[in-house]
Amino acid sequence: MSRPFRFGVVAPLRTDLPTWLALVRRIADNGYSTLLMPDFPRLQPAPGPTLATAAALTDLRVGTWVYASPLRPAWLTAWEAHSLSELTEGRFELGIGTGRPGIDDELREKGQPAVPPNERLDRIRETVRALRDLDGDDRRTPVAMAVRGPKARALAAEVADTVTFVQSPDESRAEVARLARDFLAVRDVELANAVSVIGDRVAPHMAPPNTDTAAVRAANSLVTLPDDPAAAAAEIQRRREEIGFSYFIIGADFADAFTPVVAKLAGR
């Protein structure tokens, strides 16, 4: 049986606070499941207090999309994740990955050493282990992992509740579909599709601003959807049926225009 659809919005605080709070209320009122924050120090407030604010304002689930594991010790990420689970009464989802391109430069700028790839995965494992210890028997904070290579996929098969595949904007649908098929053969989890391009628009913090949207469409990439709501809804249904994606993540700039798709597929 197919998993039900749900929809999340990556909504960093890039405006004045009243404008962002109004956006959060609209996202909740329009039937979205989850409000998500990226992990970009100095470009926005820290994810923890920002997500706690959103959760206190609405009944939305909240989550990180995604914590970069090299930026913090594992125990600190686990402590923050468990704290958010407690403060939101179970509405927090820990999204975590090994870090975006250029993360080593960011670490050096902050006076921290670069973290080798294997150690980044070890830090994710340690984070989830520490989180489970903090959660105890009364709570289980969901974990979403952004993965690509075989070692990351193997770890996600052990510890993740939701999985998304890191992909370049012009990567073919066939390759990502293969990754999804192979993963689901190992473990049945929720698969998330991060959509950074809708029509000719690119979501901030989800893809480079100079992304060639025509090239993305020509590649039949899974990071894009049509801007026509009916066509987008049909394509999303196709992706669930053919690949297994049921959780779709879009940028905040698309949230209002995308509401008819959420209403059609998520029942509101």
N, C-alpha and C positions, 0 to 999 in steps of 0.2 A: 504494500500500500504506500502511495506517495505521501511524503511529509507535507503538512500544511504550509502554505506560504507565510513568510513574515518578511518585513521590510525594515531596514535600519538606515539611519541618516548620520553621516559624518558631519558634525556641526561644531567646528572650533569657534571660539569666541573671537571674532575678527572685527566686531563693531562695538558701539557703546553697549553697556550692559542692558538697558531697557529694550533695545532693539533685539538683542540676542534672546532675552527672556520671552519676548513676544513670539520669536521664531520657535522656541522650545514649546510654548503652549500650542502653537499651530500644528507642530509635528505630532504632539499628543492627540489633539482634537481630530486630526485627519487620519488616524488609524495606524500610524506607524508603530512598530513594536519597540524599537530600540534607538536611543540617542547615543552616538559614539563620538569619542574624542581621539584625535591623533596624539602622538607623543613628540611634539616639536618644542623643545625648550626655547624660551625667549621670543617665540612667535605667538604665544598664547599663554593664558594662565595654566597652571599645572592641572593635569587631568583629574586628580582625586577630588579637590574641593569644587571644581567646576561641575563634575558629574554629580556630586552630592547635592549641589544647588539645584540642578535639573530634576533630580529624583524627589527632592522635597517639594518642588513646584508642581509636579505632575505624577501620574501613575506609570510613566514610561519605565521600561527596563533601560539600564545605562551600561556602557562598557567602553573599554579602550580598544582602539582600532589603529595600531596595536602598540602596546608597550615594546620598546626596543630593549631586549634583554641586556645588551652591553652597558646601558646607561646607569644601571643600579645594581647593587648587590641583590642576590636572590632573596634573602630574608626581608629586605626592605620592600621589594615588589610584593612579596607574599603578604606582609603585614598590611600594606596599603589595600591590597585586594580584599583581604578578609575584613578589614575595617569598613570598606565600602559595602560589602555584603551585609554586614551588621547594620550599618546606618540606613541602607535602603530596604531592609527586611527581605533580603534575598533577591533583589532585582538587579544585582550587578553581575556582569560577565567579564571575566579576565581575558582580553585579547592580547596575545604576546607573540613576538617573532624575533628573529636573530638580528634585525636591524636593516635599515634602508641603505641604498647606495650612498657612500660618503660618510658612513657612521664613524669610521676610524678617524677621519679629519675632525669630526665634531668632538670626539673623545680627546684628541690631542689639544684642541682649542680649550677644553675644560681642564687641562692638566692631568688627564687620565691616560693610562696606557691603552693601546689598541688591544682588542680581545680577539684571539684566533677563532675561526669558525667553529671548531669542535668545542671550544670552551663556551661559546655562545649557546650551543645546544645543551651543554651540561648545566648552564645557568638556568635555562628554561626548566629542565628536569628538576633541579633543586628548588626552583620557585614553586612548581606545582606540588612537590613533596612537602615543602614548608607550609603551603596553603592548606593542604589536606590536614596537616597536623593542627593548624590553627582553627580550621573549620570544625574539627572534632566529629562527633557522631550526629550532631544536630543540624549541620548545614553542609551543603556541597556546592561551592561556587563553580559555575560552569566555566570551562576553559575553551577559548577559541585560539587556534594556531594558524599563522600564516606560514606556509611551507613551500618548498620546491624540491630540493635534492632528496636522494633516497634515505639518508640518515634522518633528516627532518621529518620526512613522511613516516618513517618507522617510529619515531618518538611520538608523533601525533596519533598514530594508531594505538599507542599505549595510554596516552593521558588526555587527549582532546575530546571535547563534546561537539565542537564545530571546527571545520577545516576549510580554509580558503587557499587557493594556489596562487603563489606569486607569479605574475606573468607580465611580459613586456606588452606595450599597447598594440604592437603589430603582430603578435603571436597568433598562429592559426588556431581556430576552434578545434581542429582535429587533435592537436597535441594536448591541449588542456582536457579534452574529453577523454583521451587515453589515460592521463593522470588520474582523473576522477574515477574511471572504470576500474583501474588497477587498485586504487585505494579502497573503493567500496567492496572489492573482492576480499579484502583483508578484514575490514570492519565497517559496519553500517553506522555512519555518523551523519550529522547535518552538514551539508555542503553549502558554502557561502560563495556568491558571485559578486565581487566588487566591481561596480560599473562606474568608471571614471569619465566616460564620454556619453552624452546624450545629444543626438543630432550633431550640431557643429560646436557644442559647448563642452568645455573641459572643467571638471570639478577641482577647485583649489585643494591642495594637500593630498590629492589622490592620484595625480599624474602631472608630469612636467607641463608648464603652461604653453610650451611650444609644441605640444603633441600635434602631429599631423592627423587631423580627424578624418580626412579623405583616405589616407593610407590605412587607418584603423578599420574603416568600413570596408575597404577593398580586401583586407586580409580576413574579413568575416570574423573579426576578433570578438571575444566574449566580454571585453571591457566596454563595449558600446551597446546602446539600445537606440531605436528610433525615437524621435521626439513626438511622434503621433501616439497618443495614449492607446488606441486600439491595436496598433501594430506592435507597440511595446508589450502590451499584455499578451498578445499571441506569441511573441518571441519568448517571453518569460515562461509561458506554459510549455513551449517546445523544449526549453532548456531543462525543465524539470523532468519531462517525459523521456527525453533522449539522453540526458547526462546525469541528472539527479540533483541539480541545484534547486534549493527551496528557499534559501535565505538570500535576499538581494540587498546590497548596500549601495546607496547613492550619496552624492554630495548635497549639502544643504541648499546650494543654489538651485537645485532641481526639485526640491521637496514640494513646493506649492504646485508646480505644473504637473508633477507625477502623481498627485493625489487621486485622480480618477483611476489610475492603474491599481493603486492600493485598495481603493473602494471595491473594484471589480474582483480582485483576486484574494483579498484578505477579509472580505465580508463586511466592509464598512464604507 
